[in-house]
Amino acid sequence: NRVIKGVYPASLSSWLFVAIGILATMYMQSDPSMGLIAKIQQHLPLSLHVSLSSQGQTMLSALVFSTLLWLSLILALRFCLKLLLSYHHWMFEQHGRVSNTTKVWVTLMRLFSRNKPLLYSYQTSLPHLPVPAIQDTLNRYLESVRPLLSDSEFQLKTNLAKDFELTLGHRLQRYLKLKALWATNYVSDWWEEYVYLRSRGPIMVNSNYYGMDFLYVTPTSVQAARAGNTITALMLYRRKVNREELTPSRVPGTVIPLCAAQCERMFNTIRTPGVETDELRHWQDSEFVAIYHKGRYFRLWVYRAGRLLSPREIEYQIQRILDDPSPPFPGEEKLGALTAGERIPWAQMRLQFFSSGVNKKSLDAIEKAAFFITLDDEEQGMKGDDPAGNLDRYAKSLLHGKCYDRWFDKSFSIVIYKNGKNGLNAEHSWADAPTVAHLWEVCMLWKAREVFIHRTVLR
């Protein structure tokens, strides 16, 4: 995959065409390299001069030149693709009145996108986020605060903005432009740290968000069966992410690809608390999930000898957890409340009580899991004589539950209810909501398809 996306928008087979073209030209007694092939032949290792004939040395030199030419063409194509992706005038044109420039641009973009891209194929061709002029930034700032201030207050803000522009502003602007030279997005790391990870308040409700199940359709009311299908669908999605088999997301209705970097930390990721700032930790792989049921935590292995368990096999394991009558250990039932509260107390408790021994191993089992699952003992959904009220309770349950039966630090947690309804709760710092929405949409469609196939077979 690294090689395939490294040569994109070209393909590996294009090397063969370049090599054949160079060799065919040489066969016609012409030198397309203008003497470079002969130079390469002179600098071949002495061992090759001894072991290869003159014709073999020429052939090898021609292949080396073909490879260098092919790599140069790839760099040129990627540069052209980056220039094409930097074109923004299409978004300001009126509907139905597309300029000739935009039509040519769309045609070129489609030509560059003919080869089927992998998930991360466009990453190196995406243009860097441009740094706006400091005057534009200040004008937008003043425009945004004008409705909130009186005339005298606005005049004070205007004077402060001018003073900032003439003094500290220009120096900060130079630093920002220097960072933009090497960072594809000069604001993303600051946004992640200062907007999310340095927040010391609870992430439950304030940061985390939720996603719902089908409102009017429940594929099965058997809790263990729904859990088995959901886990399988999520694991198959993770396999597609790892193999980069997902099609890159695009701006709806266009050929413009969107950045896919957020997909990398979708699974096996945890937000660990700190006194000053939190940290996002990601593991390359995990063959188990963490499950919470009636105050007890379980580690469920979903792979056996490298094979992903079937939905039926996972359902059997889930049913064993549901039927397990053992009570929670002292302090186990409401442990998840630590992830729902203030970040500093959680960081202190983690350092004091979870740094070694059984507690550390148990915490590692939760944090290193592919994702977190709660087998809820309640029934939720849009049902009964009060659908609006039930829908509100369903949303609140997904958003915070009982505050101790979710693990809010995980990249996302799945909730499976007693009546087969499900949903998710996602931590916000590692990705925006559309990334999780795509995951959830694909998994929901997969589950619906499996139920349809199952019912068709039964009929």
LUMGULO-169835 format. One record per residue (C-alpha): residue in three letters; x, y, z; residue number from 1. Coordinates in steps of 0.5 Angstrom, whole numbers. Last residue first. Layout:
<rs>
  titi      X      Y      Z  zake
   ALA      X      Y      Z   NUM
...
</rs>
This chain:
<rs>
  titi      X      Y      Z  zake
   ARG    -76    -36      7   459
   LEU    -71    -37     12   458
   VAL    -65    -35      7   457
   THR    -69    -29      6   456
   ARG    -69    -27     13   455
   HIS    -62    -28     14   454
   ILE    -60    -24      8   453
   PHE    -64    -18     10   452
   VAL    -61    -19     17   451
   GLU    -54    -19     14   450
   ARG    -56    -13     10   449
   ALA    -59     -9     16   448
   LYS    -52    -10     20   447
   TRP    -48     -8     14   446
   LEU    -52     -2     13   445
   MET    -51      0     21   444
   CYS    -44     -1     20   443
   VAL    -43      3     14   442
   GLU    -47      9     17   441
   TRP    -43      8     24   440
   LEU    -36      9     21   439
   HIS    -39     15     16   438
   ALA    -41     18     22   437
   VAL    -35     17     26   436
   THR    -31     21     21   435
   PRO    -37     26     20   434
   ALA    -36     28     28   433
   ASP    -29     31     28   432
   ALA    -23     26     30   431
   TRP    -18     25     36   430
   SER    -21     30     41   429
   HIS    -28     28     40   428
   GLU    -30     22     44   427
   ALA    -35     18     42   426
   ASN    -42     15     45   425
   LEU    -45     10     40   424
   GLY    -52      7     39   423
   ASN    -56      0     40   422
   LYS    -63     -2     40   421
   GLY    -63    -10     42   420
   ASN    -69    -10     47   419
   LYS    -63    -10     53   418
   TYR    -59     -4     50   417
   ILE    -53     -5     47   416
   VAL    -48      1     48   415
   ILE    -42      2     43   414
   SER    -36      6     46   413
   PHE    -32     11     42   412
   SER    -25     14     42   411
   LYS    -25     11     49   410
   ASP    -24     16     55   409
   PHE    -32     16     56   408
   TRP    -32      9     59   407
   ARG    -39      8     60   406
   ASP    -43      5     66   405
   TYR    -41     11     71   404
   CYS    -45     17     68   403
   LYS    -51     13     69   402
   GLY    -52     14     61   401
   HIS    -48     20     59   400
   LEU    -50     22     52   399
   LEU    -53     15     50   398
   SER    -58     15     56   397
   LYS    -59     22     54   396
   ALA    -61     21     47   395
   TYR    -66     15     49   394
   ARG    -69     19     54   393
   ASP    -71     24     49   392
   LEU    -73     19     44   391
   ASN    -77     16     50   390
   GLY    -80     23     51   389
   ALA    -82     24     43   388
   PRO    -85     17     43   387
   ASP    -89     17     48   386
   ASP    -95     12     48   385
   GLY    -89      7     47   384
   LYS    -83      7     42   383
   MET    -77     11     40   382
   GLY    -72      7     43   381
   GLN    -69      5     50   380
   GLU    -69     -2     54   379
   GLU    -65     -2     60   378
   ASP    -60     -7     62   377
   ASP    -54     -4     58   376
   LEU    -49     -8     55   375
   THR    -44     -3     55   374
   ILE    -38     -4     49   373
   PHE    -31     -1     49   372
   PHE    -27      0     43   371
   ALA    -21     -4     40   370
   ALA    -18     -5     47   369
   LYS    -12     -2     49   368
   GLU    -15      2     54   367
   ILE    -20     -3     57   366
   ALA    -14     -8     58   365
   ASP     -9     -3     60   364
   LEU    -14     -1     66   363
   SER    -14     -8     68   362
   LYS     -7     -9     68   361
   LYS     -5     -3     72   360
   ASN    -10     -5     77   359
   VAL     -7    -12     78   358
   GLY      0     -9     80   357
   SER      2     -2     78   356
   SER      1      5     76   355
   PHE     -7      5     77   354
   PHE     -8      7     84   353
   GLN     -4     14     85   352
   LEU     -2     16     78   351
   ARG    -10     14     76   350
   MET    -13     18     82   349
   GLN     -9     24     80   348
   ALA    -10     24     73   347
   TRP    -18     23     75   346
   PRO    -18     28     80   345
   ILE    -15     33     74   344
   ARG    -19     31     69   343
   GLU    -26     33     72   342
   GLY    -31     28     72   341
   ALA    -34     23     67   340
   THR    -28     18     66   339
   LEU    -27     17     74   338
   ALA    -35     15     73   337
   GLY    -32      9     70   336
   LEU    -30      6     76   335
   LYS    -37      5     79   334
   GLU    -38     -2     79   333
   GLU    -31     -4     80   332
   GLY    -30     -1     87   331
   PRO    -31     -8     91   330
   PHE    -31    -13     85   329
   PRO    -38    -14     81   328
   PRO    -42    -20     83   327
   SER    -42    -26     79   326
   PRO    -49    -28     76   325
   ASP    -46    -29     69   324
   ASP    -52    -30     64   323
   LEU    -50    -24     60   322
   ILE    -43    -25     60   321
   ARG    -45    -32     57   320
   GLN    -49    -29     52   319
   ILE    -44    -25     50   318
   GLN    -39    -31     48   317
   TYR    -45    -34     44   316
   GLU    -46    -28     40   315
   ILE    -39    -27     39   314
   GLU    -39    -34     36   313
   ARG    -45    -33     32   312
   PRO    -43    -26     29   311
   SER    -37    -30     26   310
   LEU    -30    -30     30   309
   LEU    -24    -26     26   308
   ARG    -19    -31     24   307
   GLY    -12    -30     27   306
   ALA    -11    -36     31   305
   ARG    -18    -34     34   304
   TYR    -20    -27     34   303
   VAL    -25    -23     38   302
   TRP    -22    -24     45   301
   LEU    -27    -21     50   300
   ARG    -24    -17     56   299
   PHE    -30    -17     61   298
   TYR    -31    -11     66   297
   ARG    -37    -12     72   296
   GLY    -42     -7     74   295
   LYS    -48    -10     71   294
   HIS    -45    -11     64   293
   TYR    -38     -7     61   292
   ILE    -35    -10     56   291
   ALA    -27     -9     53   290
   VAL    -26    -11     46   289
   PHE    -20    -16     44   288
   GLU    -15    -17     38   287
   SER    -12    -10     38   286
   ASP     -7     -7     33   285
   GLN     -3     -1     32   284
   TRP     -4      2     39   283
   HIS     -6      9     40   282
   ARG     -5     14     45   281
   LEU     -8     21     46   280
   GLU     -5     25     51   279
   ASP     -9     30     57   278
   THR     -6     36     59   277
   GLU     -4     40     65   276
   VAL     -5     34     71   275
   GLY     -6     29     65   274
   PRO    -12     24     63   273
   THR    -11     19     58   272
   ARG    -15     19     51   271
   ILE    -15     12     48   270
   THR    -14      9     42   269
   ASN    -15      2     39   268
   PHE    -20      4     33   267
   MET    -21     11     30   266
   ARG    -14     13     30   265
   GLU    -12     13     23   264
   CYS    -18     15     20   263
   GLN    -17     22     22   262
   ALA    -12     23     17   261
   ALA    -17     22     11   260
   CYS    -16     29      9   259
   LEU    -22     30      4   258
   PRO    -22     29     -4   257
   ILE    -25     34     -9   256
   VAL    -29     30    -14   255
   THR    -35     34    -13   254
   GLY    -42     32    -11   253
   PRO    -41     32     -4   252
   VAL    -34     34     -2   251
   ARG    -30     27     -2   250
   SER    -29     22      2   249
   PRO    -23     17      0   248
   THR    -25     10     -2   247
   LEU    -24      5      4   246
   GLU    -19     -1      2   245
   GLU    -14      2      6   244
   ARG    -12     -5      9   243
   ASN    -12     -2     16   242
   VAL    -18      2     15   241
   LYS    -22     -4     11   240
   ARG    -20     -9     17   239
   ARG    -23     -3     22   238
   TYR    -29     -4     18   237
   LEU    -29    -11     19   236
   MET    -28    -10     26   235
   LEU    -34     -5     27   234
   ALA    -39    -10     23   233
   THR    -37    -16     27   232
   ILE    -38    -12     34   231
   THR    -45    -10     31   230
   ASN    -47    -17     29   229
   GLY    -45    -20     36   228
   ALA    -48    -15     40   227
   ARG    -55    -15     36   226
   ALA    -54    -23     37   225
   ALA    -53    -22     45   224
   GLN    -59    -17     46   223
   VAL    -64    -21     42   222
   SER    -69    -16     39   221
   THR    -66    -16     32   220
   PRO    -66    -12     26   219
   THR    -69     -6     30   218
   VAL    -73     -1     25   217
   TYR    -76      5     26   216
   LEU    -71      9     30   215
   PHE    -65      6     27   214
   ASP    -59      7     32   213
   MET    -57     13     35   212
   GLY    -50     17     35   211
   TYR    -47     21     41   210
   TYR    -43     26     43   209
   ASN    -37     27     48   208
   SER    -34     34     49   207
   ASN    -39     38     54   206
   VAL    -43     32     56   205
   MET    -38     28     58   204
   ILE    -31     31     57   203
   PRO    -31     34     64   202
   GLY    -27     40     65   201
   ARG    -20     41     65   200
   SER    -19     43     58   199
   ARG    -12     42     55   198
   LEU    -14     36     51   197
   TYR    -19     39     47   196
   VAL    -19     46     45   195
   TYR    -11     47     47   194
   GLU     -9     41     44   193
   GLU    -13     39     38   192
   TRP    -13     46     36   191
   TRP     -6     47     37   190
   ASP     -4     40     33   189
   SER     -9     42     27   188
   VAL     -7     50     26   187
   TYR     -1     49     22   186
   ASN     -5     44     17   185
   THR      0     41     12   184
   ALA      6     43     17   183
   TRP     13     44     14   182
   LEU     12     51     10   181
   ALA      6     53     15   180
   LYS     10     53     21   179
   LEU     14     59     18   178
   LYS      8     63     16   177
   LEU      6     62     23   176
   TYR     12     65     26   175
   ARG     12     71     21   174
   GLN      5     72     23   173
   LEU      7     72     30   172
   ARG     12     78     29   171
   HIS      7     82     25   170
   GLY      2     81     30   169
   LEU      7     83     36   168
   THR      7     91     34   167
   LEU      4     94     28   166
   GLU     -2     89     28   165
   PHE     -3     89     35   164
   ASP     -3     97     36   163
   LYS     -9     97     30   162
   ALA    -13     91     34   161
   LEU    -12     95     40   160
   ASN    -15    101     37   159
   THR    -21     97     34   158
   LYS    -22     94     40   157
   LEU    -23    101     44   156
   GLN    -27    104     38   155
   PHE    -32     98     39   154
   GLU    -32     99     46   153
   SER    -34    106     45   152
   ASP    -39    105     40   151
   SER    -42     99     44   150
   LEU    -40     92     43   149
   LEU    -43     85     42   148
   PRO    -46     87     35   147
   ARG    -38     89     33   146
   VAL    -35     83     36   145
   SER    -35     79     29   144
   GLU    -33     84     24   143
   LEU    -28     86     29   142
   TYR    -25     79     28   141
   ARG    -26     79     21   140
   ASN    -22     85     20   139
   LEU    -17     83     24   138
   THR    -16     76     20   137
   ASP    -16     80     14   136
   GLN    -11     85     16   135
   ILE     -6     79     18   134
   ALA     -6     76     12   133
   PRO     -9     69     11   132
   VAL     -5     63     12   131
   PRO     -6     58      7   130
   LEU     -8     50      9   129
   HIS     -3     46      5   128
   PRO     -5     43     -1   127
   LEU     -7     36     -1   126
   SER     -2     32     -6   125
   THR      1     28      0   124
   GLN     -5     25      3   123
   TYR     -9     24     -4   122
   SER     -7     16     -3   121
   TYR     -9     15      4   120
   LEU    -16     11      3   119
   LEU    -13      8     -3   118
   PRO    -14     11    -10   117
   LYS    -18      7    -16   116
   ASN    -14     10    -22   115
   ARG    -18     15    -26   114
   SER    -17     20    -21   113
   PHE    -12     25    -25   112
   LEU    -17     25    -31   111
   ARG    -23     26    -27   110
   MET    -19     32    -24   109
   LEU    -17     35    -31   108
   THR    -24     34    -33   107
   VAL    -27     38    -27   106
   TRP    -21     44    -28   105
   VAL    -23     44    -35   104
   LYS    -31     45    -33   103
   THR    -28     50    -28   102
   THR    -24     54    -33   101
   ASN    -30     54    -38   100
   SER    -35     57    -32    99
   VAL    -41     54    -29    98
   ARG    -47     57    -29    97
   GLY    -52     52    -27    96
   HIS    -51     54    -19    95
   GLN    -47     60    -19    94
   GLU    -40     60    -18    93
   PHE    -36     61    -11    92
   MET    -35     54    -10    91
   TRP    -31     53    -17    90
   HIS    -27     59    -15    89
   HIS    -23     54    -10    88
   TYR    -17     51    -14    87
   SER    -11     49    -10    86
   LEU    -13     42    -11    85
   LEU    -11     43    -18    84
   LEU     -4     45    -16    83
   LYS     -4     39    -12    82
   LEU     -5     35    -17    81
   CYS      0     38    -22    80
   PHE      5     37    -16    79
   ARG      3     30    -16    78
   LEU      4     29    -23    77
   ALA     11     32    -23    76
   LEU     13     28    -18    75
   ILE     11     22    -21    74
   LEU     14     24    -28    73
   SER     21     25    -24    72
   LEU     20     18    -21    71
   TRP     18     15    -28    70
   LEU     25     18    -31    69
   LEU     29     15    -26    68
   THR     26      9    -27    67
   SER     27      9    -34    66
   PHE     34     11    -33    65
   VAL     35      5    -29    64
   LEU     32      1    -34    63
   ALA     36      4    -40    62
   SER     43      3    -35    61
   LEU     41     -4    -35    60
   MET     40     -5    -42    59
   THR     46     -2    -44    58
   GLN     50     -6    -39    57
   GLY     47    -12    -42    56
   GLN     49    -10    -49    55
   SER     56     -9    -47    54
   SER     56    -16    -43    53
   LEU     55    -17    -36    52
   SER     59    -20    -31    51
   VAL     65    -16    -31    50
   HIS     62     -9    -32    49
   LEU     57    -11    -27    48
   SER     63    -13    -22    47
   LEU     66     -6    -23    46
   PRO     59     -2    -21    45
   LEU     56      2    -26    44
   HIS     58      9    -27    43
   GLN     60      9    -34    42
   GLN     53      6    -36    41
   ILE     50     11    -32    40
   LYS     53     16    -37    39
   ALA     52     12    -43    38
   ILE     44     13    -41    37
   LEU     45     20    -39    36
   GLY     47     22    -47    35
   MET     41     25    -49    34
   SER     36     21    -45    33
   PRO     32     19    -51    32
   ASP     38     16    -55    31
   SER     36     14    -62    30
   GLN     38      7    -66    29
   MET     31      5    -67    28
   TYR     32      0    -61    27
   MET     34      6    -57    26
   THR     27      8    -58    25
   ALA     24      1    -56    24
   LEU     28      1    -50    23
   ILE     25      8    -48    22
   GLY     18      6    -49    21
   ILE     18     -1    -46    20
   ALA     21      2    -40    19
   VAL     16      8    -39    18
   PHE     10      3    -41    17
   LEU     13     -2    -35    16
   TRP     13      4    -30    15
   SER      6      6    -32    14
   SER      4     -1    -29    13
   LEU      6      1    -22    12
   SER      0      7    -22    11
   ALA      1     14    -23    10
   PRO     -4     19    -19     9
   TYR     -1     16    -14     8
   VAL      6     13    -14     7
   GLY      7     13     -6     6
   LYS      0     11     -5     5
   ILE      2      4     -9     4
   VAL      8      4     -6     3
   ARG      6      5      1     2
   ASN      0      0      0     1
</rs>
